Amino acid sequence: MKTVISAMVIQLLYYDAFLKYNNAFEVMCFNSYMTTFHEDTVRQKMPLCLRKPRHKLTQDNSSLWLRKVI
């Protein structure tokens, strides 16, 4: 669990650096955050998101959904 949280912190730092001075985007969904902190809700609403990925190099099911703000 510690490596998952530290990997998520690194991801957050990258996303924060990208978004901090970029008001043109907003975060719609951050999957690894949801599965880490809201696992019960994800399990109930989207159970397939909790499956482990097949690819060896993929650590977790994570993605960042952004939307360009007009």
PyMOL commands that set and color helices and strands:
alter all, ss='L'
color gray80, all
select helices_A, chain A and resi 2-20+31-37+39-45+47-50
alter helices_A, ss='H'
color red, helices_A
select strands_A, chain A and resi 25-30+64-68
alter strands_A, ss='S'
color yellow, strands_A
deselect
rebuild
show_as cartoon
